[in-house]
């Protein structure tokens, strides 16, 4: 088989794999559909590999949130509509084309997929130095992607927390995308933390511009200021921030002020592969302030136990209980 025929065959298999993926995820996949899929897998050993690749791409695109979700939903809808009209082959090809088109017609998604990825595990920190002299410090359990183009230096914060020290460049903007927001640097140092519910942004030096999906207004943060926005893109008012406390993680320290014990437990879980359980509702609301090491969990827990009427119980596995002191 010549190379042209081989390339055509591989392209056909990829289209079929994408079509089957759309079919299986359409929401009304039947028993006959699944039987047909199994038969397709058994026809050629290359089918299973192509399907795994298509599924991995689907998952990655789904993880992009609003960037890819419309195209993914459209691919599923095309299949469902044509299936009701009993035109499955057309539906499969159309859905596969839409899925492939995500990469072609949506440059941010293509940039995200081709970006270099950096991660840290629980309790780890790492500094990434970029080719322009900028640096990004990653806190515990953090993942970013970095992509450079002629017009922009773009970073996606997938999870966790990062400190950005940006080299100023009038020709190439520096942008951080996180959740429903875009943060554009204007030559500065700033911190971004992404939690399940909120994104917090604080500026140490210089200025950043922030825009969120639901608000056309651009927020400007200067040195000593911070804000946050939620998963729906609603931003809080700009306020003064305690940058020394926010940035203390860079020195391996947690500075906590007037947090509940439940919140402190969640902070410690960010840095350690443990589950901290506080069954008593009253204990969960106890107020905690102090400085705690990020790399020494027993010391942090003992400090809490000495300051509050609680005791620490090491349970099975990685579970730790905080109980009322007897």
Buried (B, 14 or more C-beta within 10 A) or exposed (E): EEEEEEEEEEEEBBBBBBBBBBBBBBEEBEEEBEEBBEEBBEEEEEBEEBBEBBBEBBEEBEEBEEBBEEBBEBBBBBBBEBBEEEEBEBBBBBBBBBBBEBBEEBEBBBBBBEBEEBBBEEBBBBEBEBEBEBBBBBBBBBBBBBBBEEEBBBBBBBBBBBBBBBBBBEEBBBBBBBBBBBBBBBBBBBBBBBBEEBBBBBBBBBBBBBBBBEBEEEBEBEBBBBBBBBEEBBBEEBEEBEBEBBBBBEEBBBBBEEBBBBBBBEBBBBBBEBEBEBEEEEBBEBEBEBEBBBBBBEEBBEBBBEEBEBBBEEEEEEEBBBBEEE
